[in-house]
Amino acid sequence: MDSRNESIRNIAIIAHVDHGKTTLVDAMFRQSGTFKDLDKMCDRVMDSGDIERERGITISAKNCEVLWKDKKINILDTPGHSDFGGEVERALSMVDGVVLLVDAAEGPLPQTRFVLSKALALKLELIILINKIDREDARPEEVYNDVLELLLDLGADDHYLDAPVLYANGKKGIAKFSLEDESDNLAPLMDTIIEHIPAPECNVDKPFQMLVADLDYSDYLGRMAIGKINSGKVTNNDRLAIIGKDGQPKPFKVSQLQVYKGTELQVVDAATAGDIVIMSGVSNIFIGDTICSALEPEALPRIEVDEPTVSMRFLHNNSPLSGREGKFVQGSKILERLKKETLRNVALQVEEATDSDGGYIVKGRGEFQMAILIETMRREGYEFCVGRAKVIFKTDENGNKLEPMEHVVINVNKDYSGVVSETLMMRKGIIENYSAGQGDHITLEFSIPSRALIGYRDKFLTDTKGTGIMNSYFTGYSEYKGDFPTRLTGSLVADRSGEAVAYGIFNLEPRGKMFIVPGDPVYEGMIVGEHNREFDLYLNPTKTKQLSNMRASGKDTNVILTPVLPMTIERALTIIRDDELVEFTPSSIRLRKKILNRMERKMSERLED
């Protein structure tokens, strides 16, 4: 009969983006005594990456440990964005229960549904936590009812409807069983975790088994495997086996064992079933592999993640400015970095392109996931180009073309509902629900092709004057919905190399929206702006004022230019068309044509026609 390791609880905190997961974990650290010197503890401890801190979101799932009443609670802080669903899926493979965090004002949102469905599929125990009850617009009781409706909609078993519910203010570190209770700490939540989340199974007498759910790397220890021990026990220098996709066991020796102590790692001599451990000594291992006894090798079911729905082409930078700002510019270096990313992110796939355009095809969950990868590579010194994001089509058994679909939930002022509905229906969106929200806001729900959302978010913010909120999640594949217009404007393309000057830009402003400022380097084929009309226009932003003997060279040179909105990764990826690329360097983002020379570009277009 299987026993359980009653000294451990393994949980994941799941929620929609910005509902307060990481802030809640901060409060748990403070009140459990994990940090002895609270003055030195920074906010959002678990958001350790620079990009995570800057954007205020969780990108990769992370582990930590807190002690409560002599119980060790291993906590996994998971991303709330569906583009990082691979992180959620591998994190949930290591836990026995989840805390579902829901904003007391916003209620369950699309990503809430996404992460909760993953937890229910694994039959994990559930605790419902209604957070941010201090908000002026909080409606905690209604939100709890919305969560119950969501559970019913997801087909949850009856016992999930009786899951414990608590109300919290994560920022102040308060949790309570009812809104009327008095509380000044998180003890009700911590006690509920101990009482309601089952202890991990502890099959100490069975052969050792561990599913690799995450990977890390150390310059001193090499590659490290992270996972929850499913059965048995392990000690330093044990000789074990790794079973990969091919099903063949490969021997290896454990060089070091570590467990989580707060947010840090602690070296230990041994670990038993139920522990989440970090194991060194592995060299060729992947997420989803099984580490097991060498004498009785048996593989555990691999981690299953949703298939990628979006692809993007990465190429080496061949512009005239190549190599000026980046350290790594060779195609082989770019491929090596992309392959390294797939070792840590099970939701990403990389393959070499087989067509004439060349480069490498990266497949993932969405534009945002790609944007984070691009920003990470830029900061590491890489210089490269990427093409427009494209959805991945499929074909059914009858030869019909299928495309990925999204469920989009939009909260917007009723004054903007007309333009939003019109635009999405032009993009083959079908409205499924229209309901009144708070005040003058309404909620619109659409079923729409994933490709319709590529490049739309920027337009959505413009159409709603920055007040609209849009969330979406992948719902599956459906029959191809047909073509529709996307970008209706052309590009302003530089016809020569040089340096942009104020006089040249000033005279081009009536043609469209400019992307460059005086002093920016330009080259033939570089996109310097968005044309007002539907076709491309070739122009010279380096043009200077002609001098004559009738006036001084400095006369009439003080022109006032329209301010240029700084180019961001997300904006650049949404602007480009199929025949264009974005050039990324550690310090610059430039838009360009795939084929820089105008004559070569025309010849290529004729061949395609």
N, C-alpha and C positions, 0 to 999 in steps of 0.2 A: 504493500500500500504506500502511495506517495505521501510524503510529509511536506511541510512548508517551512520556509525560513522566516519565522515570525519576527526576526530582528530587522527585516528589510521591507520597504514598500517602494515599488517602482511606478512612477506616475508621469504622465505628460500633460502639459497645459496647452490646450488647443483653443483657438479663437479666430475671429476675423482680424484683419489688420487694424492696429491702433485701438484695440479694446482693452489694453492694459496688462498683457501677460507679463512682460519683462519688469514693469513697475511692481507688480504683485510679488514676483520672485525677489526683488530687492527688499521688500518688507519682510518676507519670510527669512531672508538672510539676517536682517537686523534683529528680529525677535527670537530667532533660534540661537543667537550667539555665535554664528559662523564667523563673523568679523569681530574680533576683539576690540579693534580700534575703529569705531564707527566714523570718526572724523575723517579717516583716510579712505573710507568706502565711497566710491563715486556712484552716481546715478546710472541706472540701466547697466548693471555689472555684466549681464549676460550678452549684451550687444557689444562684443569685444572688437569687432571689425570697424575700421575707419568709416567705411561706406554705411554700415548699419547705424553708427552714431550720427553721421551727418543726415541721413534720411529718416532716422527715427523708426526704423523697421527691423524686424528679425529676418535675416536672409538664410542662415543655416541653423539647423537644430543643434542645440548645445546641451551638455550634461552638467549637472552640479549635484551637490549633496548637502542636506541639512539634517541636523539631529533634533529629535523631538521626543521627549520622554523615553530616552534610551532606545529609540527606534531610528534607524537610518532611512531617510527618505531620499531616494535618487529622483531628481526632477529633470525632465527634458523640456526645455523651452523651444517650442516649434514655431516655424513661420506661419503667418496667417494668409499669405498670398498663394493662390492656386498655382501660380507659375513655379513655385518651389514645393510642389506637391511631393516630389521625390524625397525631400527632406522630411516631410511629415510621415510618409509611409515607412521609411527606415526607422524613424524614431519610435513609432508606435509598435514596431516589432520587438522592442526591448522592454515594454511596460505591461502592467497588469490592469491599469485603469487610467482614466483621464479626468481632468477637471475642465469642464466646458465653461469658458469665460464669455459672458455676453454683456455688452454695454446696456445699462439700464435705460438709456434714451433711444439708442439706435435699434436695439433688438437684434435678432438673428439676421445676418446679412449673407450674401451668396457664399463667401468663404467659410462662414459658420457652417453652412450646410455641407460644404465640401469636406472640411476636416471631420465633422461629426459623422458623416457617412463612412469615412475610412475607419473610425473607431468602432462603429457598430458592426462593420463587416468583420472585424477581428474579435467581436463579442467581448470587448473590454468593459469593465465596470465604469459607472458614470457618476460624477458629482457635478451638479449645476451650480454655477456661481454667477449671480447677477452683480456686475461691478459698476462702479461710478454712480452709486445711489445718491451722491451729493450734488449731482448736476441739477440745475434749475428745471430742466425739461425731463427729468427722470420719470419713468413710469414702470417701476420694477414689477408690479403685479401683472400688468399687461404683457410685459416682456416674458415673464415666466410662462404665461399662457401661450405666447407665441412659440416658446421653446417646446412646450408639450405638443403643439400642433405640428411643429417641424419633426418631432420624433414620430408622430403618427404618420406623417407624410413619407418619412423614410422607411416605414414598415418596421419600426423597432418593436421588440418583444414587450409584453405588458409590464415586466418588472422594471424596465427603464422609465416608465411613467411614474414609478414610485421612488425614483432616484432622489437622494437628499438634495435639497436646495438651500443655498445660503445667500446672503446679501452682503456686499462688501464695498469698501472704499479703499482700493489698493494703494492709493497715494498716501493715505493716512495710516494704512496698516490696520484696518478694522474689518472684522467679519462677524456676522450674527445670523441666527437661525430665523429670525423674523424682524420686520422693520421696526417693531416696537421695543425690541430688546436693547439693553444698554451694553455696549462693548467698547473697549479701547485697545483691542489687540486681535490677532489672527488665531487665537487658541481654538475657537469653534471650527475653523477650517482645518487646522492641523489635526485636531482630535478626530474629525470626520474622515480624514484621509487614513489615519491609523485604523479606525473602526470599520470603514466601509470598503476600502480598497484591499483586495485579498493579498496576503503575503505570497511571494513567488514560490512555485513548486521547488522542492529541495530533494531531488533524487540523487543523493550523495553516493549511493551504492551502485548506481548505474554507470556505464562508461561515459567518459567526458564528451560533451557536445556543446558547441557554441556557434550561433549564427552571426556572421560578421555583418554588422549594421552600419558601421562607419569606419573610416580610415583616417589616420593622421600621419605626420612625418616629422622626424627629428634628425637634425644633422648628426647627432651622436648615436641615436638608436635605430635610425633608418625608418622604414615603414612600420606602422603600428596598427593593429586590428582592434576594433572596439565592438563589444557586444555583451549581451546578457548570457551568462552560463545557464544552459538549459538543463544539464544534468552532470553529475559527477563532481570532481574537484580537480584543481590544477595547482602545481607548485613550480617554482623556478627550476629551469633545466629539464623539465619534463620533455619527453620525446612524443610528439603528437603527429597528426596528419591533417592535410588540407584537402578538401574535396571541392573542386571547381565545377564549372559547367559541364566539363567532359565526364564527370563522375569518377575520375581516377584519383585515388588518394596519393598525395605527395608528402613525404616526410619533412618535418622541421622540428627545431629545438627551441623551446621558450627561453629567451635570454633575460627577460625582465617582466614582472607583473606590476601593474599599478591600478589603483582605484581612485575614485573622486573623493577629495576631502574639501568640502566647500566648492570653490571654483578651481582649486589646484589639484594636482595629481600627487598621490602618495605611494611610494614603493612598498609592496607587501611581499611576503614569502609564499603565501598560498591564498586561494580563493575557492569558494564553493558555489553550488547551484543557487541561483537567485541574484548573485553579485553581478554588477556591471563592471567589466574590467577592460583594461588597455594592455594588450599583449605585444611585446616586442620580440623580434627574431624572425619575423616573416619578411620575405622579399618579393614574392610574386603572388599577390592575393588581391581579391576583388570583393566589393560589397555584394553580399548574397552567398558567398562561399561558406562552407561549414568547416570549423576546426574541431577535430574529434580524436578519439583514442586511436593510436596507431594499430593496436591489436584488434579492436573491433570497430573499424571505420563504418560509419553510417551517416548519410547526408540528411540535413533538415530541409524542409521546403524553402526554396529560394524566395527572397523578397520580390513580390510582384508589384510593379509600378505601372501607372497608366502610360500608354504609348505617347510619344511626342506628337504634337499637332502642327508645329511651326518649324520651318527650316530657314537657315540664313547662310549665305556663302561668304567665307572668309578668304581673302587673297593677300599676297604680299603687296606692298605699296610700290607702284611703278611710276608715280608722278615725278615731275622734275624736282620736287622738294623732298624726295625720298632720302632717308638717312640723316637728315639734318637735326632731328629732334629726338629720335628713338635710339635705344641701345640694341634692340633685337628687331631686325627687319627682314631676315631671311625666311623664306617659306618653310624651311625645315624646322626653324626655331618656333614658328607660329604653330605648326602641326604638333610639335613636341609639347607645347604648352596646352593646347586643346586636348590632347590625349591625357595629359596629367589631370585636367579638370574632370574627365569622365571617370577617373579612379575614385573621386570623392563624391561625385554627383551622379546617382544612378538614373536620373531623369534626362541626362544629356547623352547624345550619340554623335560621334564624329566619323566621317568617312571622306576619302579623297574623291573629288569630282571626276567624272569620266567624260564630260562633254568638253567642247572646245574652249569654254570660258575658264576652265581649270579651277584651282583653289581647293578649298575644303568645305564640305557641307556639314553644318552643325545643326542638329535637330533637338528641339526642346519643347517646353510647355507654352511659351509665349514670348512676346516682345520684351516684357519687363525682365524676364530671366536672362535674355540675350543682352539687354542693356547693362545689367549688373556684371555679367561676364566681361563685356567690353570695357567697362570702367575699371574693373580689377586688372585687366591686362595692360591698360594704359598706365596705371599707377606703377606697374612693375617694369615699365620701360619699353613695352612692345609698340610697334608701329605697323599698321595694317589697314586694309580696306574691307568693307563689308557691303553686301548688296541688300536689296529690299527683302524684308521678311515675306515668306510665302507659306501658305498652308500646305499641309501634306494630304494629298488626295488618295483615295482608295478605290478599288473596283470590287463589286460584289460578284457572286457566282454567276450572275446573268450578264456580266459585262457592263453594268450600269456604274456611272461615275458617282462616288460618294465624297462628301466633304464634311469637315468637323463643324459642329454647331455649338453655339453658346446660349446660355440663358442670361439675359441682361436685365438688371434691376436699376432703375434710374429714379432718383429723388430730385425734383426740380420745381422751381416756382412755376405756377400755372401759366404765367405770362410767356414762358419759353417752351411750354409743352408742344405747341404747334410746330415750331421749327425742328424740335428734336424728333417728333413723330414722323414728320415729313421726310427728314433726312434718312432715318433708319428704315422707313418703308421703301425709299428709293434704293436702299442697299439690300433689299429682299428680306427685311425684318418683318415679322408678324407679331402684332400686339396681342398679348395673352391676358393681361390684366391692367386695369386702370382703377386706382383707388385714391381716396383722399388721404392726405398726410396731415401733419400738424400745421396749423395756420394756413398760409397761402400755398403750401407745398403739396404736390401730388406725387404718387409713385406709379411709374410705368414699368411694365415687365414685357420683354420682347424675347422671342426665339429668333435667332439671327445667325447667318454663317460667320464663322470665325474670321474669314478674310474681310468681312465688312468692317470689323473693328480695327484692322491694321490701318493706321493713319487717321483714325476717326477721333481719338481722344483729344487731340489738340483742337480740332474743330468743335468738339462738344464743349470744351471750356470757353471757346470764343462765343459760341451760340448762346450759352447760358451766362455770359459775363462773369465766368469763374465761380458761379454759385451752385452749379449742379454737381451731384455726386453720382458716379456710375460704377457699378460692380458687376462682375460676370463670372461664370464658371462653365467649364466644358460639360456638355450633356451627352455627347456621343456623335456618331456619324449618321448623316442623312443624305438623301438623294440631292445631287447638284442642283442648286437653285437658279443657275443661269448667270449671265454677265450683268454687270451694273457699273455705272460711272464711279470713279474714286476721285482722284485729283483732277480738277477741271482747268488747271492753269499750266502754263509752260514754264520753262526755266530761262533765266538770263545767264548766258554763257560767255565767258571771256574768250576773245579771239586771239589773244597774244599774251606773252609773259611780261612781267614787270612788277611794279609796285603801285597799288591803288593810290590815287590822289584825290583830294577834296573836290577839285574842279571837275574831274571826270565823273565822280560819283554823283555830284550835284545835278549834272545835266542828264543823268540816267534815272534819277528818282521818279520822274513821271511815268517811266516804263513799268514800274512795279516796286515790290518790297525788296530792299537790299539786305544782303547778309554780311557785307564787308564794311570796314572803316578805313580811313586814310592810313597808309603805311602798311597795310596787309599785303603780303606777297600774293600774286595771282599768276596763273599760267593758262595756256591754251587748253580749253576743255573744262576749266574749273567753273562751277556754278556760283555766281556772285549774287544771285537774287531770284525772286519768284516773279515771273512775268504776269501782267494783268490779264493777258489773253491766253488762249489755249495752246499756242504753239511756242517753240523755243525761239529766242532772239539772241543773235550774236553781237557783242558790243565790246567797247574798249574802255575799261575803267581806269586805265593808266594815262588817259588823254590829258595833256596839260594845255594851258591857255597859250595861244600863239602871241608872240610879242611883235610889236611894230615900233616904228620911230615916232608914232603919234602919241604913245602913252608909256608910262613907266611900267616896269615889269611887275611891280607890286600892286598896281592899281586894280581894284575890283576883284581881288583874290580872296577876300574875307567872305566866304560863303557859309551859310548856316545849314547844316545837314540834319535830316530827320534821325533821331536816335535809333540805333539798331539793337534789336533784342538779342542778347548773347545766345549763341547756338548751344544747345544741350544735346546729349546723346539721344534721348527719347524724341526730341523734336526733329533731329536730323534723320532718324530712322523712319519717321512718319512722312517726311517731305519727299524723299527720293522716289523716283519711278523705276520701272524695270530696267531701263537703259542707263541707270545712274548708280553711283557708289558713294559711300561716305569714307573719307580718309581720316583715320584716327591716329594721332600721335600723343605722346605724354602731355603736350601743351596745346595742341590745336585740334579743331574739328572742322574739316573742309568737305564741301560737296563737290562732286565732279562727275563727268560723263565716263562711262566704261571705256569708250574709245576716245582718246583726247583729241586727235587730229580730226578736223572738220571734214576733210575730203575722205579720209578712211572711214569715218562714221557714215557718210552718205553712201559710199560703196557697200558697206555692210548692210545698210537698210535696204538697198536695191536687191541685194542677194537674198535677203529674207523675204522680200515681196515676191 
